[in-house]
Amino acid sequence: MKYTLCITRKCNLQCKYCYIHKGNDIMSSDTIKNIIDFMFDNSKDDDKLDIGFFGGEPLTEFKLIKEITAMIKNHPMYDHYKILYGIVTNGTIYDPQIVDYVIENSASFCISLDGQKEIQDKNRIFKDGTGSFDIVEKNIKKYMDELPLVLVNSVYTPETIGNLGETVKYLKNLGIRQIYINPDFSASWTANDLPGLTKAYQDLKKIYIESYQEGTPVFISLLDGKIASVLRGGYKAEERCQMGVKDFAFSPSGNIFPCERLIEDGDVNKHCIGNVNEGFVKQNNQCLKHGSCNLNSECITCGIKDYCMNWCGCSNYFSSGYYDRVGPFLCASERAAIQTAYEIIEEMSEKYSHVFSEHLSGRPTMNLFT
């Protein structure tokens, strides 16, 4: 079960592609209590609870994160072995107490960094228009010195797709071993941008294979996820979108959404499926099909549909305007990624076949530690 708490819409950055409408609202204690009750009541005894802190910039309210964690631990249904914590941050805030919290709670810690200075500062800017690269790189180095693992999330746009290989090389040289790459689905992608996807993914393939050859493997979500999908014969049911069923996000006001990427301004909109303070209202929302999509007709007969993320409701929405319709960009990206995964398997299978055992088990990140 995945629960994402957007504890505030406050943020010290003004990223050009951000889908969260900024505001000064902060989650109240009553709302937090109701969310925690909802999480435990809505989960089965054998479910893990993956609890993520999100914003805005959640570290602007770090004290609140600690308070929420304490409330979770004091809940009568709390079980240490069931709870996973995670923080997604823009990397502009460093505090030794944050390091202590992450270590104490074995929390995942993910910093958003789109690449080198000229890439990062295109979109991830402060409110006065200045870039955030210098402070984020400085803080990443501090956190890497003190934490066992720092994850990085990089967003690429039509303007930066050609720099994707450079971005991964930079992050790898920085010492980052787990890199999560995501497109700006809301961007105005055109047919002219699509050929660039193939070249960019080929650049990533080269870096990926070279990393194994050098003995410094790196996890690249875009590739490792697809390699696992291909080797396992397609995405398994539990890997497919569970929005509104096993995936919930909460705005500061307590409104419930089927995915954090659909929160928008936090007010009641077509994505909202209830409010924890008023009782959960499970609306007859198309998104609740969570993977049983009315796919495009061409998807039904597509030979690689089982390896494709055609079921991702929020990606579909930003790409096509519908939860259950695949847009041209997503289709082109998935085709290029699947083809690249096949090529990696073919080129590495003889000498590096042992690395794929973790992909087969659905845990490709473990290759970094074995």
C-alpha positions in Angstrom: 0.0 0.0 0.0 1.4 3.3 -1.0 0.3 6.5 0.8 1.8 9.9 -0.1 1.3 12.9 2.2 1.5 16.3 0.6 2.1 17.9 3.9 2.3 21.4 2.5 2.1 23.2 -0.9 4.8 25.7 0.3 8.0 25.6 -1.8 11.1 27.7 -2.1 11.4 26.8 -5.8 9.3 27.6 -8.7 10.0 24.8 -11.1 8.6 25.5 -14.5 7.1 22.0 -15.0 5.7 21.5 -11.5 2.2 20.1 -11.4 1.5 21.2 -7.8 -0.1 24.6 -7.5 1.8 26.4 -4.7 0.2 27.7 -1.6 0.9 28.3 2.1 -1.4 25.6 3.5 0.0 23.0 5.9 -1.6 19.7 7.1 -3.4 20.1 10.5 -3.0 17.7 13.4 -6.6 16.5 13.0 -6.1 15.8 9.3 -2.9 13.9 10.0 -4.6 11.8 12.6 -7.4 10.9 10.2 -5.0 10.1 7.4 -3.0 7.8 9.8 -6.3 6.1 10.8 -7.2 5.7 7.1 -3.9 4.2 6.3 -4.1 1.5 8.9 -7.8 0.8 8.5 -7.5 0.6 4.7 -4.6 -1.9 4.7 -4.6 -5.6 5.3 -2.7 -7.3 8.0 0.0 -8.5 5.6 0.4 -5.2 3.7 3.5 -3.1 3.8 2.7 0.6 4.2 4.9 2.8 2.0 4.5 6.3 3.4 6.0 9.1 1.4 6.4 12.8 2.4 5.8 15.1 -0.4 5.1 18.8 -1.2 5.6 21.6 -2.2 8.9 21.1 -0.5 8.3 18.8 2.5 11.6 19.7 4.3 10.3 23.3 4.8 8.1 21.5 7.4 10.6 18.9 8.6 9.4 19.3 12.2 5.9 18.2 11.0 7.5 15.1 9.3 8.9 14.1 12.7 5.6 14.7 14.4 3.7 12.6 11.8 6.3 9.8 12.2 5.9 9.9 16.0 2.1 9.7 15.6 2.4 6.7 13.3 4.6 4.9 15.8 2.2 5.6 18.6 -0.8 4.3 16.7 -2.3 1.1 18.2 -2.0 -0.8 14.9 1.7 0.2 14.4 4.1 -2.5 13.4 7.7 -1.6 12.8 8.2 -4.2 10.2 5.3 -3.0 8.0 6.3 0.6 7.7 8.5 2.2 5.0 9.2 5.9 5.0 10.4 8.1 2.1 11.1 11.7 1.4 11.2 13.4 -2.0 13.0 16.8 -1.8 14.3 19.5 -4.1 17.7 19.3 -2.4 17.9 23.0 -1.4 17.7 22.3 2.4 20.4 20.6 4.4 20.1 19.9 8.1 22.1 17.3 10.2 18.8 16.5 11.9 17.4 15.4 8.6 20.3 13.0 8.3 19.6 11.6 11.8 15.9 11.1 10.9 16.6 9.3 7.6 19.1 6.9 9.4 16.9 6.3 12.4 13.9 5.5 10.3 15.7 3.7 7.4 13.9 6.1 5.2 14.5 6.4 1.4 15.8 9.8 0.5 15.4 11.1 -3.0 16.7 14.4 -4.3 15.5 16.0 -7.6 18.3 17.0 -9.8 17.9 17.3 -13.6 21.6 17.4 -14.5 24.5 19.7 -14.8 24.1 23.4 -14.1 22.9 24.4 -17.6 20.2 21.6 -17.4 19.1 22.0 -13.8 18.8 25.8 -14.1 16.6 25.7 -17.2 13.6 24.6 -15.1 14.4 24.2 -11.4 14.6 27.8 -10.3 14.1 30.0 -7.3 11.2 32.4 -7.2 13.6 35.3 -8.2 14.5 33.3 -11.3 18.0 32.2 -10.2 19.0 28.6 -10.7 19.2 26.0 -7.9 22.1 23.9 -9.2 24.8 25.2 -7.0 23.0 24.7 -3.7 21.5 21.3 -4.7 24.9 19.9 -5.8 26.5 21.1 -2.6 23.8 19.5 -0.5 23.8 16.3 -2.4 27.5 15.9 -1.7 26.8 16.5 2.0 24.0 14.0 2.2 26.1 11.4 0.3 28.9 11.8 2.8 26.5 11.0 5.7 23.8 8.7 4.3 24.2 5.1 3.1 22.1 5.8 0.0 20.9 8.9 -1.8 18.5 8.5 -4.8 18.2 11.1 -7.5 15.2 11.9 -9.7 15.8 13.6 -13.0 13.1 15.1 -15.2 13.7 15.6 -18.9 11.8 17.8 -21.3 11.8 18.3 -25.1 14.5 20.9 -24.6 16.8 18.6 -22.5 16.1 15.1 -24.0 19.3 15.4 -26.0 21.3 15.9 -22.8 20.0 12.7 -21.1 23.2 10.8 -21.5 25.3 13.7 -20.2 22.9 13.9 -17.2 23.4 10.3 -16.3 27.2 10.5 -16.7 27.3 13.5 -14.5 25.2 11.8 -11.8 27.2 8.7 -12.0 30.5 10.7 -11.7 28.9 12.4 -8.7 28.6 9.0 -7.0 24.9 8.5 -7.5 24.1 4.8 -8.1 20.3 4.9 -8.3 18.9 7.2 -10.9 15.2 7.6 -11.6 14.4 9.3 -14.9 11.0 10.7 -15.8 9.8 12.8 -18.6 7.8 16.0 -18.2 4.5 14.4 -19.5 2.8 17.7 -19.4 5.2 19.3 -21.9 4.2 20.0 -25.5 5.9 17.0 -27.1 5.7 16.9 -30.9 6.5 14.4 -33.6 9.7 16.3 -34.1 10.8 15.4 -30.6 10.2 11.7 -30.9 13.3 10.6 -32.9 15.4 12.1 -30.1 14.0 9.5 -27.7 15.7 6.7 -29.5 19.1 8.4 -29.6 18.8 9.4 -25.9 18.0 5.9 -24.8 20.9 4.6 -26.9 23.2 7.0 -25.1 21.9 5.5 -21.8 22.4 2.0 -23.1 26.1 2.7 -23.7 26.6 4.2 -20.2 24.7 1.3 -18.7 26.8 -1.4 -20.3 30.1 0.5 -19.8 29.2 0.8 -16.1 29.0 -3.0 -15.7 32.2 -3.4 -17.7 34.0 -1.0 -15.3 32.6 -2.8 -12.2 30.6 0.3 -11.2 27.0 -0.7 -12.1 24.3 2.0 -11.9 20.6 1.5 -11.7 18.7 3.5 -14.3 15.0 3.2 -13.8 14.1 3.8 -17.4 16.3 0.8 -18.5 16.3 -1.6 -15.5 12.5 -1.5 -15.2 12.1 -2.4 -18.8 14.8 -5.1 -18.6 12.9 -6.7 -15.7 9.6 -6.5 -17.6 11.1 -8.2 -20.7 12.8 -11.0 -18.8 9.7 -11.7 -16.7 7.4 -11.8 -19.7 5.7 -8.5 -19.1 4.5 -6.5 -16.1 2.9 -8.6 -13.3 -0.5 -7.6 -11.9 1.0 -6.3 -8.7 3.3 -4.0 -10.7 0.6 -2.4 -12.7 -1.2 0.8 -11.7 -3.1 0.5 -8.5 -4.3 4.1 -8.3 -7.2 4.6 -6.0 -7.0 1.0 -4.7 -3.5 0.5 -3.3 -2.2 4.0 -4.1 -3.5 7.1 -2.3 -2.3 10.7 -2.0 -3.5 13.3 0.4 -3.5 17.1 0.0 -3.0 19.4 3.1 -6.7 19.7 3.4 -7.2 16.0 3.6 -8.6 15.5 0.1 -7.8 12.1 -1.3 -6.4 11.5 -4.7 -5.5 8.2 -6.5 -1.9 9.3 -7.1 0.3 12.2 -5.9 0.8 13.3 -9.5 -2.9 14.1 -9.7 -3.2 16.4 -6.6 -2.8 19.6 -8.6 -4.0 22.4 -6.4 -5.4 20.2 -3.7 -9.0 21.5 -4.1 -11.8 19.2 -5.1 -11.4 18.4 -8.8 -12.2 15.5 -11.1 -9.3 13.5 -9.6 -10.5 13.9 -6.0 -12.1 10.7 -4.6 -12.9 11.9 -1.1 -11.7 13.6 2.0 -10.4 11.9 5.2 -12.1 14.5 7.4 -15.5 13.9 5.8 -15.3 10.2 5.2 -13.8 8.5 2.2 -16.2 8.7 -0.8 -15.2 6.1 -3.4 -16.6 7.8 -6.5 -17.3 5.9 -9.7 -14.1 7.3 -11.2 -12.6 6.0 -14.4 -9.1 6.0 -12.7 -10.2 3.4 -10.2 -10.0 0.8 -13.0 -6.2 0.7 -12.0 -4.9 -1.1 -15.1 -8.1 -2.6 -16.6 -7.9 0.1 -19.2 -10.0 0.6 -22.3 -6.8 0.9 -24.3 -6.4 2.4 -27.7 -7.4 0.0 -30.4 -3.8 -0.2 -31.7 -2.6 -1.2 -28.2 -4.8 -4.3 -28.1 -3.1 -5.8 -31.1 0.4 -4.5 -30.3 3.0 -7.3 -29.9 4.8 -5.5 -27.0 1.8 -4.4 -25.0 2.7 -6.7 -22.1 6.0 -4.9 -21.6 4.5 -1.4 -22.0 3.3 1.0 -19.3 0.0 1.6 -21.1 -1.7 1.0 -17.8 -0.2 4.0 -15.9 -3.2 6.2 -15.3 -1.4 9.4 -14.4 1.1 9.2 -17.3 -1.8 8.6 -19.6 -3.7 11.5 -18.2 -0.8 14.0 -18.7 0.0 12.5 -22.1 -3.5 12.2 -23.6 -6.0 13.8 -21.1 -7.5 10.4 -20.2 -6.6 7.8 -17.6 -7.1 4.9 -20.0 -5.7 6.3 -23.3 -2.1 6.2 -24.3 -0.7 9.4 -25.9 1.7 9.5 -28.8 4.7 10.5 -26.6 4.2 7.6 -24.1 3.8 5.2 -27.0 7.0 6.4 -28.7 8.9 6.4 -25.4 7.8 2.9 -24.4 8.7 1.5 -27.8 12.2 3.0 -27.7 12.7 1.8 -24.1 11.6 -1.7 -24.8 13.8 -2.0 -27.9 16.8 -0.6 -25.9 16.1 -3.2 -23.1 16.1 -6.0 -25.6 19.4 -4.8 -27.0 21.0 -4.6 -23.5 19.9 -8.2 -22.7 21.3 -9.4 -26.0 24.7 -7.6 -25.6 25.2 -8.5 -22.0 23.6 -12.0 -21.7 26.8 -13.9 -22.5 29.3 -12.2 -20.2 27.0 -10.6 -17.6 24.0 -13.0 -17.5 24.4 -13.2 -13.7 23.3 -9.6 -13.3 19.8 -10.5 -14.7 18.9 -12.8 -11.8 17.8 -9.8 -9.7 15.7 -8.5 -12.6 14.0 -11.8 -12.8 13.1 -11.6 -9.1 11.8 -8.1 -9.6 14.7 -6.5 -7.6 17.1 -5.0 -10.2 18.4 -2.4 -7.7 20.0 -5.3 -5.7 22.6 -5.6 -8.5 24.2 -2.5 -6.9 24.9 -4.4 -3.7 25.8 -7.9 -4.9 
